[in-house]
Amino acid sequence: MIIYGINPVLEALRAGRVTALRVGARSDARIDEILRLARASRVPVSRVDLRLLDEATGGGVHQGIVAEVAALPDCSVSDLIASAGGAAPLVVVLDGVEDPHNLGAILRSADAAGVNGVVRQARHAAPLGLTAAKASAGAVAHVRVATVVNIARALEDLREAGLWTVGLAAEAPTSYDQVDWTLPTAIVLGAEGSGLRRLVRERCEVVAAIPIRGHVDSLNVSVAAGIVLFEAVRQRRQPRD
């Protein structure tokens, strides 16, 4: 797998996942930092023509740098829960999110919020490829991802493990800020446009909405993810009685 762009490559280097670099940009402070990290990690670096980088990235905005990265280790749902280390787990579950830009943006928010991982379905889901990696600004190198065959079954596993399953839907009667996010929680996000599938929604213990006061009737799924994740962060930072 390759990734491109200064921030994604820098984060992948910091995560120890880069196996080789191709650089076509002139040196500047950020490129020099990447090269220093590559030398320190003994990552081979090749100087190449920018045209070759254009071809490798399909015309993506590569900023003159492309990295080959090792595949992410496979994770299971139980691995994500175990990574909480005794704290209340916070997991994001994606039910049919198919836009790689949205996937990348969700991974970026998930990393910033310190989630224990993301659960996605193997089919009918955005690939963890170039576009998602670029949109994640490097978070794809850090966030644990469990790919499952069946999201509804994964929710049952999460519930059996003691997690509170909370779906998001625009028409839900409960506001997202009325949910107790300090509990071990799985946030369930539906597909762009169609939202949560019926079987998935039925396996959510509560369905919450983000109140909308303007003229549009819903938010982009990645924006909704960020709002809810940082409500969870806010609640978990509050001093307890």
C-alpha positions in Angstrom: 0.0 0.0 0.0 1.2 3.6 -0.7 0.2 6.8 1.0 1.1 10.3 -0.1 1.2 13.9 1.2 3.4 15.4 3.9 1.1 14.9 6.9 0.1 11.3 6.2 3.7 10.3 5.4 5.0 12.0 8.5 2.5 10.3 10.8 3.2 6.9 9.2 6.9 7.4 9.8 6.2 8.2 13.5 4.1 5.1 13.7 6.9 3.0 12.3 4.9 1.8 9.3 6.9 3.2 6.3 9.1 0.7 4.4 10.3 3.0 1.6 10.0 6.7 0.5 9.9 8.3 -2.9 10.7 12.1 -2.9 10.4 14.5 -5.8 9.9 17.7 -3.9 12.6 20.3 -3.3 13.8 20.4 0.3 11.9 22.5 2.8 11.5 22.3 6.5 8.7 19.7 6.4 10.4 17.5 3.8 13.7 17.8 5.7 11.9 16.6 8.9 10.6 13.6 7.0 14.0 12.8 5.6 15.6 13.0 9.1 13.0 10.6 10.5 13.5 8.2 7.5 17.3 8.2 8.1 16.8 7.6 11.8 14.5 4.7 11.1 16.7 3.4 8.3 13.9 3.8 5.7 15.3 3.8 2.1 14.7 7.0 0.2 14.6 7.4 -3.6 14.7 10.7 -5.4 12.4 10.5 -8.4 10.8 12.7 -11.0 7.5 14.4 -10.0 5.8 12.8 -13.0 6.4 9.4 -11.5 4.7 10.5 -8.3 1.8 11.8 -10.3 1.4 8.4 -12.0 1.7 6.5 -8.7 -1.0 8.6 -7.0 -3.4 8.9 -9.9 -2.9 12.6 -10.0 -3.4 13.1 -6.3 -2.0 16.0 -4.3 1.1 14.2 -3.2 3.1 17.3 -2.3 6.2 15.6 -3.7 6.3 12.6 -1.4 5.0 9.1 -1.5 5.6 6.3 1.0 5.2 2.6 0.9 3.7 1.4 4.1 3.3 -1.9 5.8 -0.3 -3.2 6.1 -2.1 -2.5 9.3 -2.2 -5.5 11.6 -5.6 -7.2 11.7 -7.7 -6.3 14.7 -10.8 -8.0 16.1 -13.6 -6.3 18.0 -12.2 -7.8 21.2 -8.8 -6.4 20.5 -10.3 -2.9 20.3 -12.0 -3.4 23.7 -8.9 -4.8 25.3 -6.9 -1.8 24.2 -8.8 0.4 26.7 -6.7 -1.1 29.4 -9.4 -1.0 32.1 -10.8 2.4 31.1 -14.3 2.7 29.6 -13.9 1.8 25.9 -15.0 4.2 23.2 -15.5 2.6 19.8 -16.8 3.9 16.5 -18.9 1.5 14.3 -19.4 2.4 10.6 -22.5 0.9 9.0 -22.0 1.3 5.3 -19.9 4.5 5.1 -18.8 4.3 1.5 -17.1 7.6 0.8 -13.3 7.4 1.4 -13.1 11.1 2.2 -15.7 10.6 5.0 -13.8 7.5 6.2 -10.6 9.5 6.4 -12.2 12.4 8.2 -13.8 10.0 10.7 -10.5 8.4 11.4 -8.9 11.8 11.9 -11.6 12.7 14.5 -11.4 9.3 16.1 -7.6 9.6 16.5 -8.0 13.1 18.0 -10.6 11.9 20.4 -8.5 9.0 21.5 -11.0 6.2 20.6 -10.0 2.6 21.0 -10.8 1.8 17.5 -13.1 1.7 14.5 -15.3 -1.2 13.3 -16.1 -1.4 9.6 -17.7 -3.9 7.3 -15.7 -5.8 4.7 -18.3 -5.1 2.0 -20.2 -2.0 1.0 -17.6 0.2 2.8 -15.0 2.7 1.8 -11.6 1.2 1.3 -8.7 2.0 3.6 -6.7 3.2 0.5 -5.0 6.3 -0.8 -8.0 8.7 -0.6 -8.9 7.7 3.0 -5.3 7.9 4.1 -4.9 11.4 2.6 -8.2 12.6 4.1 -7.2 11.2 7.5 -4.2 13.5 7.6 -2.1 10.6 8.8 -4.6 9.2 11.4 -4.9 6.0 9.3 -1.4 5.1 10.6 -2.6 5.2 14.3 -6.3 4.2 14.6 -7.0 0.5 15.1 -9.5 -0.8 12.6 -11.5 -4.1 12.9 -13.0 -5.2 9.7 -16.0 -7.5 10.2 -18.3 -9.5 7.9 -21.5 -8.4 9.7 -22.0 -5.1 11.6 -25.2 -6.3 13.3 -23.3 -9.2 14.7 -20.4 -7.0 15.8 -22.9 -4.9 17.7 -24.1 -8.0 19.5 -20.5 -8.8 20.4 -20.0 -5.2 21.7 -23.1 -5.4 23.8 -22.1 -8.8 25.3 -18.7 -7.2 26.2 -20.6 -4.5 28.2 -20.6 -1.6 25.7 -23.6 0.7 25.4 -24.5 0.9 21.7 -25.6 4.3 20.6 -26.8 4.9 17.0 -27.1 8.3 15.4 -30.2 9.3 13.3 -31.4 12.7 12.4 -35.0 12.0 13.5 -34.3 10.4 16.9 -36.1 11.9 19.9 -33.1 11.9 22.2 -30.4 14.6 21.8 -26.8 13.4 21.6 -25.8 15.6 24.6 -28.4 13.8 26.8 -26.5 10.5 26.4 -24.1 9.4 29.1 -20.9 9.0 27.1 -18.8 8.2 30.2 -20.1 4.6 29.9 -18.3 2.0 27.8 -19.8 3.0 24.5 -19.9 2.1 20.8 -21.0 5.0 18.5 -22.8 3.7 15.5 -22.8 5.8 12.3 -24.9 5.0 9.2 -24.3 5.4 5.5 -24.3 8.7 3.7 -27.9 9.5 2.7 -29.6 6.3 3.9 -28.4 6.2 7.5 -28.5 3.2 9.7 -29.9 0.0 8.3 -32.9 -1.5 10.0 -31.2 -4.5 11.5 -28.3 -2.4 12.8 -30.6 0.2 14.3 -32.6 -2.5 16.1 -29.4 -3.5 17.8 -28.7 0.0 19.1 -29.8 0.4 22.7 -30.5 4.1 22.1 -30.7 6.2 19.0 -29.7 9.9 19.4 -29.8 13.0 17.1 -27.8 16.1 16.7 -30.4 19.0 16.8 -30.5 21.0 13.5 -31.6 24.6 13.6 -30.9 25.6 10.0 -32.5 24.8 6.7 -30.6 21.5 5.9 -32.1 18.4 7.5 -28.9 16.5 8.3 -25.1 16.7 8.8 -22.3 15.0 6.8 -21.5 11.7 8.6 -17.9 12.7 9.3 -19.0 16.0 10.9 -21.6 14.2 13.0 -18.9 11.8 14.2 -16.7 14.7 15.3 -19.4 16.4 17.2 -20.4 13.3 19.1 -16.9 12.1 19.8 -15.9 15.4 21.3 -19.1 15.5 23.4 -17.9 12.1 24.7 -14.4 13.6 25.4 -16.0 16.6 27.2 -18.1 14.4 29.5 -15.2 12.1 30.2 -13.0 15.0 31.3 -15.6 16.3 33.7 -14.7 15.7 37.4 -16.9 13.0 38.9 -18.6 13.4 42.3 
